[in-house]
Amino acid sequence: MDHPLHALKPGRLWHYFAEICEVPRPSKKEEKIAKYLLDFAISHTLEGIMDKTGNVLIRKPATPGYENRKTVILQSHMDMVGEKNSDSNHDFENDPIRPRIEGEWVKATGTTLGADCGIGIAASLAVLEANDIPHPPLEALFTMDEETGLTGAFGLKPDLLHGKILINLDSEDEGQLFIGCAGGKDTVATFLTETEPVPSNQMAFDVSITGLVGGHSGDDINKGRGNAVKIIGRFLWNTSHEFEARISSLDAGNLRNALAREGFARVVIPEGSADAFESYANLFQKVLVGELNVTEPDLKFSVSRTDLPSSVLTIGLQERLLNAIYACPHGVIAMSKEIDNFVETSTNLASVKIKGEKIVVTTSQRSSVESSKKDVGDMVASLFHLADAQVEQTAGYPGWNPNPDSEILRLTVASYKKLFDKNPEVLAIHAGLECGLIGAIYPGMDMVSFGPTIKGAHSPDERLNIASTVKFWDLLVEVLKNTPAK
């Protein structure tokens, strides 16, 4: 039976996106997609190499008449965010993504689609395969582990790339060209788990928050969406004071670069407080609906009676943990004073998980101002130090400073206007792109980023707009046809 995407145009672009969906490629597990890309290079008689970090580079000579044009780098990342609904059994390390067409969109079922950045990979492959698209010498760079650590970009060596023009294919808003992005870092707090037997005369409840929209911790941080970690932390903090609730298990949120969509806990309370606890939970659910009805129409909060666990956190540890989660900032810290409606600095309370002997709280910070990125990271770190947690911070990655005089930007703007008879928006983005790191390793690299419209990235609601993908492809082809001479 034909793949549903094979009916879409342009055919080779969707052909390769369909093939990529068949290849499992969660972050830090890119071996299968790397082999697929290297096999593609061999089968098309192209130079394909893998560097020591695990990045893949495929080179293609210029088409006749374009030998004296400047080499262009097409850049995308191999990995995808593996987010799924709690009722999904999908195994991101072994199972293919199953895309489907729904109206104007391509979606997956119960999982992320991987259009971020699978459609960028597909576009590069379609260009590398084509013999009817004029283009300069090409270098297609596929980096590994962009989503969880930018490991591939960090590991690039200054002698790998020959080109001085780079087109990043990892943006998610058609009609917008990006020439700058925020830098970022992670702040992770770890508590040592301390437990004790469940007190006598207790009842157990499972607590859950589901149905939140979630999304990208950069692109969507300013949209007023709920955060499962904050919501379940708020409930547990209040019920620990009101009903002497004691925590047995806690698992909320998932990836550092995604807004927390779901949260689950098991608590015990004195038997005599059970009815009052359930009444409070019903009231809490109504409060949440009142606060988040616009941004979270599918929010579901519930408690249900369950079997008693064997142990709970000690009171001292529980108080330190819940105070820290409740107090931890989440969301926009500062808006830009120079660019209208542009988030300058933010922090994402991404997850909290009891993992055996440890309780791990993961947060990430972003800013287009390097000093502010450090400041908000240190603010979060100081909070968890007060809670007597062990705190570790990543070195982070730099932002990408805009260059309004960029040659590739001028060419892309002109190409867009020629194709679609209107000017694109030229913007910076609060999400992280690898351009910042690449620019630090290759000073003077002339860069622009564009892509089709992708909504709900980093969540199972991820969807790729079909019409915008056609425009994305047409723009890429037009830019390559008009790249400047050396």
Secondary structure as a PSIPRED ss2 file (coil, helix, strand):
# PSIPRED VFORMAT (PSIPRED V4.0)

   1 M C   1.000  0.000  0.000
   2 D C   1.000  0.000  0.000
   3 H C   1.000  0.000  0.000
   4 P H   0.000  1.000  0.000
   5 L H   0.000  1.000  0.000
   6 H H   0.000  1.000  0.000
   7 A H   0.000  1.000  0.000
   8 L C   1.000  0.000  0.000
   9 K C   1.000  0.000  0.000
  10 P C   1.000  0.000  0.000
  11 G H   0.000  1.000  0.000
  12 R H   0.000  1.000  0.000
  13 L H   0.000  1.000  0.000
  14 W H   0.000  1.000  0.000
  15 H H   0.000  1.000  0.000
  16 Y H   0.000  1.000  0.000
  17 F H   0.000  1.000  0.000
  18 A H   0.000  1.000  0.000
  19 E H   0.000  1.000  0.000
  20 I H   0.000  1.000  0.000
  21 C H   0.000  1.000  0.000
  22 E C   1.000  0.000  0.000
  23 V C   1.000  0.000  0.000
  24 P C   1.000  0.000  0.000
  25 R C   1.000  0.000  0.000
  26 P E   0.000  0.000  1.000
  27 S C   1.000  0.000  0.000
  28 K C   1.000  0.000  0.000
  29 K C   1.000  0.000  0.000
  30 E C   1.000  0.000  0.000
  31 E H   0.000  1.000  0.000
  32 K H   0.000  1.000  0.000
  33 I H   0.000  1.000  0.000
  34 A H   0.000  1.000  0.000
  35 K H   0.000  1.000  0.000
  36 Y H   0.000  1.000  0.000
  37 L H   0.000  1.000  0.000
  38 L H   0.000  1.000  0.000
  39 D H   0.000  1.000  0.000
  40 F H   0.000  1.000  0.000
  41 A H   0.000  1.000  0.000
  42 I H   0.000  1.000  0.000
  43 S H   0.000  1.000  0.000
  44 H C   1.000  0.000  0.000
  45 T C   1.000  0.000  0.000
  46 L C   1.000  0.000  0.000
  47 E E   0.000  0.000  1.000
  48 G E   0.000  0.000  1.000
  49 I E   0.000  0.000  1.000
  50 M E   0.000  0.000  1.000
  51 D C   1.000  0.000  0.000
  52 K C   1.000  0.000  0.000
  53 T C   1.000  0.000  0.000
  54 G C   1.000  0.000  0.000
  55 N C   1.000  0.000  0.000
  56 V E   0.000  0.000  1.000
  57 L E   0.000  0.000  1.000
  58 I E   0.000  0.000  1.000
  59 R E   0.000  0.000  1.000
  60 K E   0.000  0.000  1.000
  61 P C   1.000  0.000  0.000
  62 A C   1.000  0.000  0.000
  63 T C   1.000  0.000  0.000
  64 P C   1.000  0.000  0.000
  65 G C   1.000  0.000  0.000
  66 Y C   1.000  0.000  0.000
  67 E C   1.000  0.000  0.000
  68 N C   1.000  0.000  0.000
  69 R E   0.000  0.000  1.000
  70 K C   1.000  0.000  0.000
  71 T C   1.000  0.000  0.000
  72 V E   0.000  0.000  1.000
  73 I E   0.000  0.000  1.000
  74 L E   0.000  0.000  1.000
  75 Q E   0.000  0.000  1.000
  76 S E   0.000  0.000  1.000
  77 H E   0.000  0.000  1.000
  78 M C   1.000  0.000  0.000
  79 D C   1.000  0.000  0.000
  80 M E   0.000  0.000  1.000
  81 V C   1.000  0.000  0.000
  82 G C   1.000  0.000  0.000
  83 E C   1.000  0.000  0.000
  84 K E   0.000  0.000  1.000
  85 N C   1.000  0.000  0.000
  86 S C   1.000  0.000  0.000
  87 D C   1.000  0.000  0.000
  88 S C   1.000  0.000  0.000
  89 N C   1.000  0.000  0.000
  90 H C   1.000  0.000  0.000
  91 D C   1.000  0.000  0.000
  92 F C   1.000  0.000  0.000
  93 E C   1.000  0.000  0.000
  94 N C   1.000  0.000  0.000
  95 D C   1.000  0.000  0.000
  96 P C   1.000  0.000  0.000
  97 I C   1.000  0.000  0.000
  98 R C   1.000  0.000  0.000
  99 P C   1.000  0.000  0.000
 100 R E   0.000  0.000  1.000
 101 I E   0.000  0.000  1.000
 102 E E   0.000  0.000  1.000
 103 G C   1.000  0.000  0.000
 104 E C   1.000  0.000  0.000
 105 W E   0.000  0.000  1.000
 106 V E   0.000  0.000  1.000
 107 K E   0.000  0.000  1.000
 108 A C   1.000  0.000  0.000
 109 T C   1.000  0.000  0.000
 110 G C   1.000  0.000  0.000
 111 T E   0.000  0.000  1.000
 112 T C   1.000  0.000  0.000
 113 L C   1.000  0.000  0.000
 114 G C   1.000  0.000  0.000
 115 A H   0.000  1.000  0.000
 116 D H   0.000  1.000  0.000
 117 C H   0.000  1.000  0.000
 118 G H   0.000  1.000  0.000
 119 I H   0.000  1.000  0.000
 120 G H   0.000  1.000  0.000
 121 I H   0.000  1.000  0.000
 122 A H   0.000  1.000  0.000
 123 A H   0.000  1.000  0.000
 124 S H   0.000  1.000  0.000
 125 L H   0.000  1.000  0.000
 126 A H   0.000  1.000  0.000
 127 V H   0.000  1.000  0.000
 128 L H   0.000  1.000  0.000
 129 E H   0.000  1.000  0.000
 130 A C   1.000  0.000  0.000
 131 N C   1.000  0.000  0.000
 132 D C   1.000  0.000  0.000
 133 I C   1.000  0.000  0.000
 134 P C   1.000  0.000  0.000
 135 H C   1.000  0.000  0.000
 136 P C   1.000  0.000  0.000
 137 P C   1.000  0.000  0.000
 138 L E   0.000  0.000  1.000
 139 E E   0.000  0.000  1.000
 140 A E   0.000  0.000  1.000
 141 L E   0.000  0.000  1.000
 142 F E   0.000  0.000  1.000
 143 T E   0.000  0.000  1.000
 144 M C   1.000  0.000  0.000
 145 D C   1.000  0.000  0.000
 146 E C   1.000  0.000  0.000
 147 E C   1.000  0.000  0.000
 148 T C   1.000  0.000  0.000
 149 G C   1.000  0.000  0.000
 150 L C   1.000  0.000  0.000
 151 T H   0.000  1.000  0.000
 152 G H   0.000  1.000  0.000
 153 A H   0.000  1.000  0.000
 154 F H   0.000  1.000  0.000
 155 G C   1.000  0.000  0.000
 156 L C   1.000  0.000  0.000
 157 K C   1.000  0.000  0.000
 158 P C   1.000  0.000  0.000
 159 D C   1.000  0.000  0.000
 160 L C   1.000  0.000  0.000
 161 L C   1.000  0.000  0.000
 162 H C   1.000  0.000  0.000
 163 G C   1.000  0.000  0.000
 164 K C   1.000  0.000  0.000
 165 I E   0.000  0.000  1.000
 166 L E   0.000  0.000  1.000
 167 I E   0.000  0.000  1.000
 168 N E   0.000  0.000  1.000
 169 L C   1.000  0.000  0.000
 170 D C   1.000  0.000  0.000
 171 S C   1.000  0.000  0.000
 172 E C   1.000  0.000  0.000
 173 D C   1.000  0.000  0.000
 174 E C   1.000  0.000  0.000
 175 G C   1.000  0.000  0.000
 176 Q E   0.000  0.000  1.000
 177 L E   0.000  0.000  1.000
 178 F E   0.000  0.000  1.000
 179 I E   0.000  0.000  1.000
 180 G E   0.000  0.000  1.000
 181 C E   0.000  0.000  1.000
 182 A C   1.000  0.000  0.000
 183 G E   0.000  0.000  1.000
 184 G E   0.000  0.000  1.000
 185 K E   0.000  0.000  1.000
 186 D E   0.000  0.000  1.000
 187 T E   0.000  0.000  1.000
 188 V E   0.000  0.000  1.000
 189 A E   0.000  0.000  1.000
 190 T E   0.000  0.000  1.000
 191 F E   0.000  0.000  1.000
 192 L E   0.000  0.000  1.000
 193 T C   1.000  0.000  0.000
 194 E C   1.000  0.000  0.000
 195 T E   0.000  0.000  1.000
 196 E E   0.000  0.000  1.000
 197 P E   0.000  0.000  1.000
 198 V C   1.000  0.000  0.000
 199 P C   1.000  0.000  0.000
 200 S C   1.000  0.000  0.000
 201 N C   1.000  0.000  0.000
 202 Q E   0.000  0.000  1.000
 203 M E   0.000  0.000  1.000
 204 A E   0.000  0.000  1.000
 205 F E   0.000  0.000  1.000
 206 D E   0.000  0.000  1.000
 207 V E   0.000  0.000  1.000
 208 S E   0.000  0.000  1.000
 209 I E   0.000  0.000  1.000
 210 T E   0.000  0.000  1.000
 211 G C   1.000  0.000  0.000
 212 L C   1.000  0.000  0.000
 213 V C   1.000  0.000  0.000
 214 G C   1.000  0.000  0.000
 215 G C   1.000  0.000  0.000
 216 H E   0.000  0.000  1.000
 217 S C   1.000  0.000  0.000
 218 G C   1.000  0.000  0.000
 219 D C   1.000  0.000  0.000
 220 D C   1.000  0.000  0.000
 221 I C   1.000  0.000  0.000
 222 N C   1.000  0.000  0.000
 223 K C   1.000  0.000  0.000
 224 G C   1.000  0.000  0.000
 225 R C   1.000  0.000  0.000
 226 G C   1.000  0.000  0.000
 227 N C   1.000  0.000  0.000
 228 A H   0.000  1.000  0.000
 229 V H   0.000  1.000  0.000
 230 K H   0.000  1.000  0.000
 231 I H   0.000  1.000  0.000
 232 I H   0.000  1.000  0.000
 233 G H   0.000  1.000  0.000
 234 R H   0.000  1.000  0.000
 235 F H   0.000  1.000  0.000
 236 L H   0.000  1.000  0.000
 237 W H   0.000  1.000  0.000
 238 N H   0.000  1.000  0.000
 239 T H   0.000  1.000  0.000
 240 S H   0.000  1.000  0.000
 241 H H   0.000  1.000  0.000
 242 E H   0.000  1.000  0.000
 243 F C   1.000  0.000  0.000
 244 E C   1.000  0.000  0.000
 245 A C   1.000  0.000  0.000
 246 R E   0.000  0.000  1.000
 247 I E   0.000  0.000  1.000
 248 S E   0.000  0.000  1.000
 249 S E   0.000  0.000  1.000
 250 L E   0.000  0.000  1.000
 251 D E   0.000  0.000  1.000
 252 A E   0.000  0.000  1.000
 253 G E   0.000  0.000  1.000
 254 N C   1.000  0.000  0.000
 255 L C   1.000  0.000  0.000
 256 R C   1.000  0.000  0.000
 257 N C   1.000  0.000  0.000
 258 A E   0.000  0.000  1.000
 259 L C   1.000  0.000  0.000
 260 A C   1.000  0.000  0.000
 261 R C   1.000  0.000  0.000
 262 E C   1.000  0.000  0.000
 263 G E   0.000  0.000  1.000
 264 F E   0.000  0.000  1.000
 265 A E   0.000  0.000  1.000
 266 R E   0.000  0.000  1.000
 267 V E   0.000  0.000  1.000
 268 V E   0.000  0.000  1.000
 269 I E   0.000  0.000  1.000
 270 P E   0.000  0.000  1.000
 271 E H   0.000  1.000  0.000
 272 G H   0.000  1.000  0.000
 273 S H   0.000  1.000  0.000
 274 A H   0.000  1.000  0.000
 275 D H   0.000  1.000  0.000
 276 A H   0.000  1.000  0.000
 277 F H   0.000  1.000  0.000
 278 E H   0.000  1.000  0.000
 279 S H   0.000  1.000  0.000
 280 Y H   0.000  1.000  0.000
 281 A H   0.000  1.000  0.000
 282 N H   0.000  1.000  0.000
 283 L H   0.000  1.000  0.000
 284 F H   0.000  1.000  0.000
 285 Q H   0.000  1.000  0.000
 286 K H   0.000  1.000  0.000
 287 V H   0.000  1.000  0.000
 288 L H   0.000  1.000  0.000
 289 V H   0.000  1.000  0.000
 290 G H   0.000  1.000  0.000
 291 E H   0.000  1.000  0.000
 292 L H   0.000  1.000  0.000
 293 N C   1.000  0.000  0.000
 294 V C   1.000  0.000  0.000
 295 T C   1.000  0.000  0.000
 296 E C   1.000  0.000  0.000
 297 P C   1.000  0.000  0.000
 298 D C   1.000  0.000  0.000
 299 L C   1.000  0.000  0.000
 300 K E   0.000  0.000  1.000
 301 F E   0.000  0.000  1.000
 302 S E   0.000  0.000  1.000
 303 V E   0.000  0.000  1.000
 304 S E   0.000  0.000  1.000
 305 R E   0.000  0.000  1.000
 306 T E   0.000  0.000  1.000
 307 D C   1.000  0.000  0.000
 308 L C   1.000  0.000  0.000
 309 P C   1.000  0.000  0.000
 310 S C   1.000  0.000  0.000
 311 S E   0.000  0.000  1.000
 312 V E   0.000  0.000  1.000
 313 L E   0.000  0.000  1.000
 314 T C   1.000  0.000  0.000
 315 I H   0.000  1.000  0.000
 316 G H   0.000  1.000  0.000
 317 L H   0.000  1.000  0.000
 318 Q H   0.000  1.000  0.000
 319 E H   0.000  1.000  0.000
 320 R H   0.000  1.000  0.000
 321 L H   0.000  1.000  0.000
 322 L H   0.000  1.000  0.000
 323 N H   0.000  1.000  0.000
 324 A H   0.000  1.000  0.000
 325 I H   0.000  1.000  0.000
 326 Y H   0.000  1.000  0.000
 327 A H   0.000  1.000  0.000
 328 C C   1.000  0.000  0.000
 329 P C   1.000  0.000  0.000
 330 H C   1.000  0.000  0.000
 331 G E   0.000  0.000  1.000
 332 V E   0.000  0.000  1.000
 333 I E   0.000  0.000  1.000
 334 A E   0.000  0.000  1.000
 335 M E   0.000  0.000  1.000
 336 S C   1.000  0.000  0.000
 337 K C   1.000  0.000  0.000
 338 E C   1.000  0.000  0.000
 339 I C   1.000  0.000  0.000
 340 D C   1.000  0.000  0.000
 341 N C   1.000  0.000  0.000
 342 F C   1.000  0.000  0.000
 343 V E   0.000  0.000  1.000
 344 E E   0.000  0.000  1.000
 345 T E   0.000  0.000  1.000
 346 S E   0.000  0.000  1.000
 347 T E   0.000  0.000  1.000
 348 N E   0.000  0.000  1.000
 349 L E   0.000  0.000  1.000
 350 A E   0.000  0.000  1.000
 351 S E   0.000  0.000  1.000
 352 V E   0.000  0.000  1.000
 353 K E   0.000  0.000  1.000
 354 I E   0.000  0.000  1.000
 355 K E   0.000  0.000  1.000
 356 G C   1.000  0.000  0.000
 357 E C   1.000  0.000  0.000
 358 K E   0.000  0.000  1.000
 359 I E   0.000  0.000  1.000
 360 V E   0.000  0.000  1.000
 361 V E   0.000  0.000  1.000
 362 T E   0.000  0.000  1.000
 363 T E   0.000  0.000  1.000
 364 S E   0.000  0.000  1.000
 365 Q E   0.000  0.000  1.000
 366 R E   0.000  0.000  1.000
 367 S E   0.000  0.000  1.000
 368 S C   1.000  0.000  0.000
 369 V C   1.000  0.000  0.000
 370 E H   0.000  1.000  0.000
 371 S H   0.000  1.000  0.000
 372 S H   0.000  1.000  0.000
 373 K H   0.000  1.000  0.000
 374 K H   0.000  1.000  0.000
 375 D H   0.000  1.000  0.000
 376 V H   0.000  1.000  0.000
 377 G H   0.000  1.000  0.000
 378 D H   0.000  1.000  0.000
 379 M H   0.000  1.000  0.000
 380 V H   0.000  1.000  0.000
 381 A H   0.000  1.000  0.000
 382 S H   0.000  1.000  0.000
 383 L H   0.000  1.000  0.000
 384 F H   0.000  1.000  0.000
 385 H H   0.000  1.000  0.000
 386 L H   0.000  1.000  0.000
 387 A C   1.000  0.000  0.000
 388 D C   1.000  0.000  0.000
 389 A C   1.000  0.000  0.000
 390 Q E   0.000  0.000  1.000
 391 V E   0.000  0.000  1.000
 392 E E   0.000  0.000  1.000
 393 Q E   0.000  0.000  1.000
 394 T C   1.000  0.000  0.000
 395 A C   1.000  0.000  0.000
 396 G C   1.000  0.000  0.000
 397 Y E   0.000  0.000  1.000
 398 P C   1.000  0.000  0.000
 399 G C   1.000  0.000  0.000
 400 W E   0.000  0.000  1.000
 401 N C   1.000  0.000  0.000
 402 P C   1.000  0.000  0.000
 403 N C   1.000  0.000  0.000
 404 P C   1.000  0.000  0.000
 405 D C   1.000  0.000  0.000
 406 S C   1.000  0.000  0.000
 407 E H   0.000  1.000  0.000
 408 I H   0.000  1.000  0.000
 409 L H   0.000  1.000  0.000
 410 R H   0.000  1.000  0.000
 411 L H   0.000  1.000  0.000
 412 T H   0.000  1.000  0.000
 413 V H   0.000  1.000  0.000
 414 A H   0.000  1.000  0.000
 415 S H   0.000  1.000  0.000
 416 Y H   0.000  1.000  0.000
 417 K H   0.000  1.000  0.000
 418 K H   0.000  1.000  0.000
 419 L H   0.000  1.000  0.000
 420 F H   0.000  1.000  0.000
 421 D C   1.000  0.000  0.000
 422 K C   1.000  0.000  0.000
 423 N C   1.000  0.000  0.000
 424 P C   1.000  0.000  0.000
 425 E E   0.000  0.000  1.000
 426 V E   0.000  0.000  1.000
 427 L E   0.000  0.000  1.000
 428 A E   0.000  0.000  1.000
 429 I E   0.000  0.000  1.000
 430 H C   1.000  0.000  0.000
 431 A C   1.000  0.000  0.000
 432 G C   1.000  0.000  0.000
 433 L C   1.000  0.000  0.000
 434 E C   1.000  0.000  0.000
 435 C H   0.000  1.000  0.000
 436 G H   0.000  1.000  0.000
 437 L H   0.000  1.000  0.000
 438 I H   0.000  1.000  0.000
 439 G H   0.000  1.000  0.000
 440 A H   0.000  1.000  0.000
 441 I H   0.000  1.000  0.000
 442 Y C   1.000  0.000  0.000
 443 P C   1.000  0.000  0.000
 444 G C   1.000  0.000  0.000
 445 M C   1.000  0.000  0.000
 446 D E   0.000  0.000  1.000
 447 M E   0.000  0.000  1.000
 448 V E   0.000  0.000  1.000
 449 S E   0.000  0.000  1.000
 450 F C   1.000  0.000  0.000
 451 G C   1.000  0.000  0.000
 452 P C   1.000  0.000  0.000
 453 T C   1.000  0.000  0.000
 454 I E   0.000  0.000  1.000
 455 K E   0.000  0.000  1.000
 456 G C   1.000  0.000  0.000
 457 A C   1.000  0.000  0.000
 458 H C   1.000  0.000  0.000
 459 S C   1.000  0.000  0.000
 460 P C   1.000  0.000  0.000
 461 D C   1.000  0.000  0.000
 462 E C   1.000  0.000  0.000
 463 R E   0.000  0.000  1.000
 464 L E   0.000  0.000  1.000
 465 N E   0.000  0.000  1.000
 466 I H   0.000  1.000  0.000
 467 A H   0.000  1.000  0.000
 468 S H   0.000  1.000  0.000
 469 T H   0.000  1.000  0.000
 470 V H   0.000  1.000  0.000
 471 K H   0.000  1.000  0.000
 472 F H   0.000  1.000  0.000
 473 W H   0.000  1.000  0.000
 474 D H   0.000  1.000  0.000
 475 L H   0.000  1.000  0.000
 476 L H   0.000  1.000  0.000
 477 V H   0.000  1.000  0.000
 478 E H   0.000  1.000  0.000
 479 V H   0.000  1.000  0.000
 480 L H   0.000  1.000  0.000
 481 K H   0.000  1.000  0.000
 482 N C   1.000  0.000  0.000
 483 T C   1.000  0.000  0.000
 484 P C   1.000  0.000  0.000
 485 A E   0.000  0.000  1.000
 486 K C   1.000  0.000  0.000
